[in-house]
Amino acid sequence: MNSLLRLAAAAIAVATGACATTTVRTDVQQIPIATEAYLVLPGSEDLTESFDATQVIAARYLDDSYSFEAHIEARPGSITIVGIGALGGALFSISYDGAEISATGAQEAQVINAEYVLADVLLTHWDPDWLNRRLRGAAVTLAEDGKKREVTRGGEPIISIAFDTPDPWSGSATLNHHERQYELHISTAEFVRR
C-alpha cells in the first residue's frame, strides 16, 4: 500500500480515537524505493547530523490529497520523524537508530510504511554522493543538477525531486514518485542545526 494511503489511514484512526501501537523492525537493511531499486540504510556511525526541522507536507495520491506537519529530529546515531495532523494530534512517530526502525501511531499505524517515509526524507535532503553509495539495483543512480534530483533505473526516472532553492533544507521541494504515483509538496518552515 502506498505510504500516502497509509498516512491517511493513520489520520482516520487517530481522529476516531483508536489505540496506539508500535511496530519495530530489526531485520531491515535496505528499503525498496521502487521495483528492483533499493536504498541501503546507514548504520548508526553514518548518522552524524544534528538538527531539528519542521515541515508542512501536502501529499497527493491519484485523486486524494492529504496534509500534515512533519517534525524531523536528527542526532548522531538516530533520526526521528513525527507526523502531526490538522487537528494537532500525532499521526505517527518513526524512529531509526542505525539498527532498527520503530513506528508508533494509531492501531492502524501498521499500515504506515515507515520505511517509505524514511526513504523519502533521506532521498530529498541527504547528500547526493552519500545517497549514491547506498543505492542498489540494476543501474539505479541519483543525479543532482542545480535544483533538481532524479533517481533513475536503467536511465528511466522513477523519482524526481525539484527544489526552489539550492539548499534542500530551505524553501520548498516537490517529490514525484513516478512508479508509485504520488507527489509530496514539502515546505520547510524551520531548520536549526544543533
C-alpha positions in Angstrom: 0.0 0.0 0.0 1.3 3.5 -0.8 2.7 5.4 2.0 0.2 8.3 1.5 -2.7 5.9 1.9 -1.0 4.6 5.0 -0.8 8.1 6.4 -4.4 8.8 5.6 -5.5 5.6 7.4 -3.4 6.6 10.4 -5.1 10.1 10.4 -8.5 8.5 10.3 -7.6 6.1 13.1 -6.3 8.9 15.4 -9.4 11.0 14.6 -11.7 8.1 15.7 -9.7 7.5 18.9 -8.1 4.2 18.1 -5.5 2.8 20.5 -1.8 3.3 19.9 0.5 0.5 18.8 4.2 0.2 18.0 5.8 -1.8 15.2 9.6 -2.5 15.3 11.7 -3.9 12.5 15.2 -5.1 13.2 15.7 -7.1 10.0 15.6 -4.1 7.6 18.9 -3.4 5.9 17.6 -1.7 2.8 14.4 0.0 1.7 12.7 -0.7 -1.6 12.3 2.7 -3.2 10.8 1.2 -6.4 10.7 -2.1 -8.2 14.2 -3.6 -8.2 15.6 -0.3 -6.7 16.8 -0.1 -3.1 18.3 2.3 -0.6 20.7 0.7 1.8 20.1 2.1 5.3 23.1 3.8 7.1 24.5 2.4 10.2 24.4 4.5 13.4 28.0 5.5 12.8 26.9 7.0 9.4 24.2 9.2 11.0 26.3 12.2 12.1 23.9 15.1 11.5 22.4 17.0 14.4 19.4 19.3 13.6 15.7 19.9 14.0 13.3 20.6 11.1 9.7 21.5 10.8 7.9 20.9 7.5 4.4 21.2 6.1 3.6 18.3 3.7 0.9 18.3 1.1 0.6 14.9 -0.3 -1.4 13.7 -3.4 -2.0 10.2 -4.5 -4.2 9.9 -7.6 -7.4 11.9 -6.7 -6.8 12.0 -2.9 -5.0 14.8 -1.1 -3.7 15.0 2.5 -1.7 17.4 4.5 0.2 17.2 7.8 3.1 18.7 9.6 6.4 16.8 10.0 8.9 17.3 12.7 12.3 15.7 12.0 15.0 15.4 14.7 18.4 14.1 13.7 21.0 13.4 16.3 24.3 11.5 16.0 23.1 7.8 15.6 19.4 8.4 15.1 16.6 10.0 13.1 13.0 10.6 14.4 10.1 11.8 12.3 6.8 12.8 13.9 3.7 13.5 11.8 1.1 15.9 13.2 -2.4 16.1 11.8 -4.5 19.2 11.1 -6.2 19.0 14.5 -2.8 18.9 16.3 -2.8 15.2 17.2 0.2 13.0 16.5 -0.5 10.8 13.4 2.7 8.7 13.7 6.2 8.7 15.0 9.1 6.9 13.2 12.5 6.3 14.7 15.6 4.8 13.2 18.8 4.2 15.2 21.0 2.6 12.6 19.8 -0.9 13.6 16.0 -0.8 13.8 13.0 1.1 12.6 10.2 1.8 15.1 6.8 3.1 14.0 4.2 4.3 16.5 0.7 5.6 15.8 -2.9 4.6 15.9 -3.8 1.0 16.0 -4.0 1.1 12.2 -0.4 2.6 12.2 0.7 -0.8 11.0 -0.5 0.4 7.6 2.0 3.4 7.7 5.1 2.3 5.8 7.8 3.8 8.0 10.4 2.6 5.5 8.9 4.7 2.7 8.7 7.8 4.8 12.3 7.4 6.0 13.5 6.8 2.4 11.6 9.9 1.1 13.2 12.1 3.8 16.7 10.7 3.0 16.3 11.0 -0.8 15.1 14.6 -0.5 17.5 16.0 2.0 20.7 14.0 2.4 23.9 14.5 0.3 23.6 13.0 -3.3 27.1 11.4 -3.2 26.2 9.8 0.2 22.9 8.5 -1.3 24.5 7.2 -4.5 26.9 5.0 -2.4 23.7 3.4 -0.9 21.6 2.9 -3.9 21.3 -0.7 -5.2 19.6 -2.3 -8.2 20.3 -2.6 -11.9 21.7 0.8 -13.0 20.0 2.7 -10.1 21.5 6.1 -9.7 20.7 9.6 -8.3 21.8 12.7 -10.2 21.6 16.3 -9.0 21.6 19.2 -11.4 21.2 22.6 -9.8 17.8 22.5 -8.0 16.7 19.0 -9.2 17.4 15.5 -8.1 16.4 12.4 -10.1 16.6 8.8 -9.2 16.8 6.6 -12.3 16.7 2.9 -13.0 18.3 2.0 -16.3 18.1 5.6 -17.4 14.3 5.9 -16.7 13.2 8.3 -14.0 11.5 6.7 -11.0 11.7 9.6 -8.5 12.1 13.3 -9.3 12.6 16.0 -6.7 12.6 19.7 -7.6 13.7 22.4 -5.2 13.0 26.2 -5.3 16.5 26.9 -3.7 19.8 25.1 -4.0 19.7 24.1 -0.3 17.3 21.2 0.2 16.5 22.3 3.8 15.3 25.8 2.9 12.2 26.7 0.9 10.1 24.1 -0.8 10.6 20.9 -2.6 8.3 18.7 -4.7 8.9 14.9 -4.8 7.2 13.0 -7.6 7.3 9.2 -7.3 6.5 8.2 -10.9 6.1 4.4 -10.2 4.0 4.7 -7.0 2.1 7.7 -8.5 2.3 10.1 -5.6 3.5 13.6 -5.1 4.7 15.4 -2.0 5.0 19.1 -1.7 7.4 19.8 1.2 7.7 23.3 2.7 10.4 23.7 5.3 9.2 26.1 7.9 12.2 25.8 10.2 15.6 24.2 10.2 18.0 24.5 13.1 21.4 22.8 13.3 22.3 21.6 16.8 
